């Protein structure tokens, strides 16, 4: 691997979107979907078609774009696959919203509800989620609380592939997954860390995951792709700092407003300082 400040992981969003969107990589994408489905005892799929192909050469680095991959299999089931690298406020609500939006846009107003097909959201998380649950492949469905064997509808499934929990638990639980999904998890965790020979020995029994690793090696060694990653990282960092500055400014204005109200009501300066964090001098200058 080339030496550089930029780190390209197998879970890097640009790589993931480019890998699964390329028509020649359909067997690789299908391998992932089949690993997820067969791991919970559901039938494998025979064909996967990407609904939102991604062209990395046309990717605008200076815009915020959600890099998920939407896929349809031959019976019409829709899969929405994405990687989440950082936790944030409202994460679970956001994942539910993405599922609902993907489900809802299948039909227009007035169209028959029978046109709706199942939607499977597959979320790969690099941070711990659901610490009270043990299995690394966590699935949520619409089931009866009284009798979980009763399913309201098979149309809703949200899958979490918990890389963060796999690392936190020192790889415990990996052997509970089906072989194909085990290899995908190992690829995401170890790709870029282990030597090529060790990775190939680990992945050789699932050729599609080995092919994904080969694609990753080529991607990470391409100077053009590395520049794309660097540009996106700079954009994401600048956006994060801008939001942090805006949040800090908003909190400062809120503290001033609270302090002004307390001062008008005659609260001691020490109490105002304790509550708002403003200094006695700042409080004295307030109107």
N, C-alpha and C positions, 0 to 999 in steps of 0.2 A: 504494500500500500504506500502511496506517496506521502511524504511528510509535509504537513501544512497546518496552519492554525485552525482551519475549518475541519469539523468532524462530521463526516457523513455516516450516519447510522442506518441500518436496514429499515428502521422505522421513520426515517426522514420523509416528510410528507411529499416532497417533490419526487423522490425516488419511488415511493409507493404508488403515487398516481401514474407516473410514467410506466412503471412495471406492469400494472394491471390493465392499463388502457391500451397497450400495444396489442393489435390483433394476433400477432405471432405468439403472444404469451397467454393465449386463452387457456391452454392446459394448466399453466401455473395458477391462474386465477381460479379455475375450476377445482384445482387441488385444494386450495384454501377453503372454498365453499363446501366441498365434500368433507374435508376434515372437520369443519364445524358441525355440519348436519349429521354425519355418521357418528360423531361423538355423542350425540343424544338419541341415537337409534333411528334417525330419519333417513329416507332413501337418498342415495347419491344422485347427482344431476349429470346429464349427459352432454349438456351444452350451456355455455354462458355467453351472453352478449352484453357488452358495455353500453350503457345508455347515454353516458356523458363523457365521451373520449377526451383525453387530456393531451395536448401538444405542448411539451415543455419548451420548445423553441419559440412558441408564441406567448409564453407565460409572462404577464406583466409583474415584475418584482415589486413595483411600488403600489400595489393594490391589495386590499384584504380580500382574499378569495378562500372559500371553504373547499379544501381539497379532499373530497370524498369520492368514492367510486360507486356509481349506481349500476346494478347489473340485473338482467332478467334471464331466467332459465327457460327451458323449452315449454314447460306447462304455464309459464307466465308469472311465476313467483318473482318478486322484486327483492333484491339485496342491496342494502346501503352499507358500505364498508368504509371505515375511517380510523385513523390513529389519533389519539388524544395524548399529548405529551405532558400537559400541565393541568392540574386541578384548578377550578375557578368557581366563584360563587354562581349557583344556579346550574351546575354541571348536569345533574340528573334531570332537572326540568328541561334543559336544553336538548338532551338526548331524546327525551320523550317527544318534544316538539318536532325534532327532525324526523322521528318515526311518523308522527301524525301528519306532517306536511307531505312526506313521501307517499303516504297512504292516500291522503285526500286529493292530490293532484292527478290521480289516475282517472277520475271522471269529472265532467263538467256539470253545471247545474242542469237538472232535468234528465240526466242520463240514468240508466238503470243501475242500481246498486250491485246487481249481479256481475257487473263488469269489474268490480273490485277484486284484486288478487292479493294473496298474502304478502306482507312486507316483513323482511328479516333484517333488522339493524344489527351490524356486527361492529362493535366498538373495541378497539385495541388500546388498553390504557397502560401508560408507563408510570403511573402513580397508584398507590394502594387504594382499592375501593372495596366496600362491603367487608370490613375486617371480621364481622361475625359469621361470614360464610367461608367454607373451606375450599370448595372446588375452584380451580383456576379458570374453568369455563363456566360462567354463571349465566343462567338463562331466566328471563322474566316473561311470563305469559298471563293471559286473562283467565284466571281460575276462580272457582268458588271458594270462599273462606271456609264454609261449612264442610264442603267435600272437595278437596283439591283435584280429585279425579274427574270432576265435571269442568269441562273447558267451555267458556263462553263462545270463543271463536279461535280457530287456528290461524287467523290472519295476523295476529300480533305476536312477534317474538323479538326480544331485544337481548342480544348476546354480548357479554363482556369477556374478553380474553385478557386476563389480568397479569400482564407482564410485571407490573410494579409489585404485586403480591408474590409472584414467583421469585423475584430477586430478594424481597424482604424476608421470605421464609427459606432462603438458601436453597432454592430449587425444589423444595418439598412439594409433593403433589403432582409432579410432572408425569409420573408413571400411571396416574389415574386417567389420563387422556388417551384417546385412540392414537395409534402410531403416527398417522399423518399430521394430526394436530400437535403432537409432541415435537415433531421435526420442525414445524413452523415456529413454535415457541422457541426452540433452541436456535433457529436461524436468527430470529429477531434479537435474542439475548446475546448470542455469542458472535454473530457476524461482525467482522471488523475488530474483534478482540483476539480470537484464536488464529493460529497459523492455518494456511490453506489446507495442508494435509490433514490436520485434525478436523477441520470443518467438513471436508469431503468424506472422511471416515464416519463422521457423525450422521451425515445426511444421505449417504449413498443408497440407503434402502427405500428412499422416496425420491425418485428422479426429478419430479417437478420442483421440489424444494431445493435440490441441488442445482437445478437450472436457475431458480431465483437467486441463489447465491452467486452463480456465475454472472448473472446480469448485474448484480450488486457490485461485483468486483470491477466489471467494465465501467459502470456508472461512476464509481468512486475514483477511478483512475483517469477519467476524462477531464481535462482542464476546463473545458467549456461548461461541463456540468458543475464542476466545483465552483466556478465563478457564479453560476446561477444560484447555488446554495448560499454562497457568501453574500450575494446581493439580497437574497430573501432574509437571511439572518439579520443583516443590517437594518432592513425595513422593519422586521418584527421587533427588534430591540428598540429602534427609535419610536415605534408606535407605543410600546410598553412604557417607555420613559415619558412620552407625552401624556399618556393616560395617568401615570403616577403623579406627574406635575399638576395636572388638572384636578386630580383628587385631593392632593395636598392643599392646593389653592382653595378648593371648595371647603375643606375642613377648617382652614384658617379663617375664612369669611364667616363660617358658622360659629366658630369660637368667639369672634368679635361681636357678633349679633347677640349671643347669649350673655357675654360680659356686659354689653351695653344695657340689656334689659335688667340684669341683676343690679347693676350700678344705679339705675333709675329707681329701683325698688329699695335701695338702701343697704344692700348686702355688704359686709365688710370686704375690703380688697383681698384679704387673705383667703376668704371663701371663694371669691371669684377666681383667684389665681389657681387654687386647688382644683376647681372644676374645669377651667378652660385651658390651663397651661400657659396663660399670658403672664408676663412679668408685671410687677407693681408699676413700673414706669409706663408700660403699654396701657395698663388699666387707667392710670391717672390721666392719660391723654384722651381717653374716650369721652365723647360728648354725653 
